Amino acid sequence: MKREAESREQKAEGKAQRGEGNSQHSVLSTQSSDSTQNSKFKVQNSLISSPTLRIQLRQWMQQCRQATLHLFVGVDYETLCHQAHPDFSPIGWHLGNIAYTESLWLLEKCAGQSPQFPQYRRLFAADGLPKAERVHLPSLPEIQEYLDAVRIQVFDYLEQAPLDQQERLWRWLLQHESQHAETIALVLELHRGQGAGGRGQGLRSQQNQFKIQNSKFKI
C-alpha cells in the first residue's frame, strides 16, 4: 500500500512538472489520452449546455473542496509540515499545491492574469523544491486563505470560460485535487500509525472513506 501511495504522488508530480513546459493545447491533449475514467462523463455530458455544465462544475468543485478540507480538521501545525516518509511531501504542501495548480492553469494560462500569491510560487510548484525542503510552510489558516482567494477568482472566470475548449482541463483539475486528497489521507494515516501495528489496515480504511466521500464527483 505504501509503494502504491508513493507511486501515486510521484506520478502526480511528474504530470505537473511536464505541464509546466507545455502549452495549454498540449495539456488538454495529454489529459484526454490518460483519463479513461472520464469516458462515461464525455458521453453523458456531450449534450449538456454550457450554463448547465458551469453549474455542475461549480458544485463538483465545492463538494471536492469540502471533502479535502474535512481531512484537516484537528490537524496541528507540526503534522501539517512534517514528512511522514522521505518519499512523501507534507500534507500542508499538498493543500497549497491544489491552489497553485488551479491558479496556474485557469487564472494565468487561460485567463491571462498575473500570478496569484507570487511568494508561494516556488514553495508550492511541483518542481519548485525537493520534498525534504517543503517543510517550512505557512499556517493552515494562511493556506486556506490562499485556497479561498484563488477559488473566488476561478469561479469568476468559470462564468465566461470557453468550456467547449477547456472542459477537459476543468475535469482534470477536479481529478488533481481528488488525487492529492487521497494522498493526504494516506499520509495522515502514516502519521497516526508510525510506531504502531495495523498501519496497512488504517491506510486502506482512510483511503476507502475518502473515495466514498468523493464518489459523487470524482472522475
C-alpha positions in Angstrom: 0.0 0.0 0.0 2.8 2.4 0.9 4.5 1.7 -2.5 1.2 2.4 -4.3 0.8 5.7 -2.5 4.4 6.7 -3.2 3.9 5.9 -6.9 0.7 8.0 -6.9 2.4 11.0 -5.5 5.4 10.7 -7.9 3.1 10.2 -10.9 1.1 13.3 -9.9 4.2 15.4 -9.6 5.6 14.1 -12.8 2.4 15.2 -14.6 2.6 18.7 -13.1 6.2 19.1 -14.0 5.6 18.1 -17.6 2.7 20.5 -17.7 4.8 23.5 -16.7 6.7 23.4 -20.0 3.7 22.7 -22.3 1.1 24.9 -23.9 -2.5 24.7 -22.9 -3.3 22.7 -26.0 -0.7 20.1 -25.2 -2.0 19.7 -21.7 -5.6 19.2 -22.8 -4.4 16.6 -25.3 -2.4 14.8 -22.6 -5.4 14.8 -20.3 -7.6 13.2 -22.9 -5.2 10.3 -23.6 -4.7 9.2 -20.0 -8.2 9.9 -18.4 -10.0 6.7 -19.2 -12.2 7.3 -16.1 -13.7 10.3 -17.9 -15.2 8.3 -20.8 -18.6 7.9 -19.3 -18.7 11.6 -18.5 -17.7 12.6 -22.0 -20.7 10.7 -23.4 -23.0 11.7 -20.7 -22.2 15.4 -20.9 -21.9 15.7 -24.6 -25.5 17.0 -24.7 -25.2 19.3 -21.7 -25.4 23.0 -22.4 -22.7 25.3 -21.2 -24.8 27.0 -18.5 -25.7 23.6 -17.0 -22.1 22.4 -17.2 -20.9 25.6 -15.4 -23.3 24.9 -12.6 -22.2 21.3 -12.3 -18.5 22.1 -12.4 -19.1 24.7 -9.6 -21.0 22.1 -7.5 -18.4 19.3 -8.1 -15.5 21.7 -7.1 -17.3 22.8 -4.0 -18.0 19.2 -2.9 -14.5 18.2 -3.6 -13.1 21.1 -1.6 -15.3 20.4 1.3 -14.1 16.8 1.4 -10.5 17.9 1.1 -10.7 20.4 4.0 -12.5 17.9 6.2 -9.3 15.9 6.3 -7.6 18.8 8.1 -10.0 19.1 11.0 -7.9 18.8 14.1 -4.6 18.8 12.3 -1.9 20.8 14.2 1.0 22.7 12.6 3.6 20.0 13.3 1.5 17.5 11.4 0.8 20.0 8.7 4.6 20.4 8.0 6.1 17.1 8.9 7.3 14.5 6.5 5.8 11.1 7.4 8.2 9.4 5.0 11.0 10.7 2.7 9.0 9.8 -0.4 6.0 11.9 0.7 5.5 15.7 0.8 4.0 17.1 4.0 0.2 17.3 3.9 0.3 21.1 4.0 2.3 21.2 0.8 -0.3 19.1 -1.0 -3.0 21.5 0.1 -1.0 24.5 -1.2 -0.3 22.7 -4.5 -4.0 22.4 -5.1 -4.4 26.2 -5.0 -1.2 26.8 -7.0 -2.3 24.4 -9.8 -5.7 25.9 -10.2 -4.2 29.4 -10.3 -1.5 28.4 -12.8 -3.7 26.8 -15.4 -7.0 28.6 -15.0 -6.1 32.1 -14.0 -2.6 32.6 -15.5 -2.6 30.4 -18.6 -6.3 30.5 -19.5 -7.5 33.9 -18.2 -4.2 35.7 -18.7 -4.0 37.1 -15.1 -0.9 37.9 -13.2 0.5 35.2 -10.9 -1.5 34.9 -7.7 0.4 35.0 -4.4 3.9 35.0 -6.1 5.5 34.3 -2.7 4.1 30.8 -2.8 5.1 30.1 -6.4 8.4 28.2 -5.7 7.1 26.7 -2.5 4.0 25.0 -3.9 5.1 24.3 -7.5 5.7 20.6 -8.1 9.2 21.3 -9.5 10.0 24.2 -7.0 11.6 22.4 -4.1 12.7 18.9 -3.2 10.3 17.1 -0.8 12.7 17.4 2.1 12.6 21.2 1.8 8.8 21.5 1.7 8.5 21.5 5.4 8.7 25.3 6.0 5.0 26.1 5.3 2.6 28.8 6.1 0.0 28.1 8.8 -3.2 26.2 7.9 -5.3 29.4 8.0 -2.9 31.1 5.7 -3.0 28.2 3.2 -6.8 28.2 3.4 -6.8 31.9 2.7 -4.7 31.1 -0.4 -7.2 28.4 -1.5 -10.2 30.7 -1.0 -8.7 33.7 -2.8 -7.8 31.5 -5.8 -11.2 29.8 -5.8 -13.1 33.1 -5.8 -11.3 34.2 -8.9 -11.6 30.7 -10.5 -15.4 30.8 -10.1 -15.5 34.3 -11.5 -13.6 33.0 -14.6 -15.9 30.0 -14.8 -18.8 32.3 -15.8 -17.0 33.2 -19.0 -14.6 30.3 -19.7 -15.0 28.7 -23.1 -15.9 25.3 -21.8 -16.1 23.8 -25.3 -12.3 24.2 -25.4 -11.5 23.8 -21.7 -13.9 21.2 -20.3 -11.1 18.5 -20.1 -8.9 20.9 -18.2 -11.6 21.7 -15.6 -12.3 18.0 -15.1 -8.6 17.3 -14.8 -8.3 19.9 -12.0 -11.1 18.1 -10.2 -9.2 14.9 -10.5 -6.0 16.6 -9.5 -7.5 17.8 -6.2 -9.1 14.4 -5.5 -5.8 12.7 -6.1 -4.0 15.0 -3.7 -6.7 14.5 -1.1 -6.3 10.7 -1.3 -2.6 11.1 -0.7 -3.2 13.5 2.2 -5.5 10.8 3.8 -2.8 8.2 3.3 0.0 10.4 4.8 -2.2 11.2 7.8 -2.6 7.5 8.5 1.2 7.2 8.3 1.5 9.9 10.9 -1.1 8.1 13.1 0.4 4.7 12.6 4.1 5.3 12.9 5.4 3.0 15.6 2.1 1.1 15.9 0.8 -2.0 14.4 -2.0 -2.3 11.9 -0.9 0.6 9.7 -1.8 -1.1 6.5 -5.4 -1.6 7.6 -5.7 2.0 8.7 -4.4 3.2 5.4 -7.0 1.2 3.5 -9.7 2.4 5.8 -8.9 6.1 5.4 -8.5 5.8 1.6 -11.8 4.0 1.2 -13.5 6.6 3.4 -12.3 9.4 1.1 -13.3 7.5 -2.0 -16.8 7.2 -0.7 -17.0 10.9 0.1 -15.8 11.7 -3.4 -18.0 9.1 -5.2 -20.4 11.7 -6.5 -18.0 13.9 -8.3 -14.7 12.0 -8.7 -13.6 11.5 -12.3 
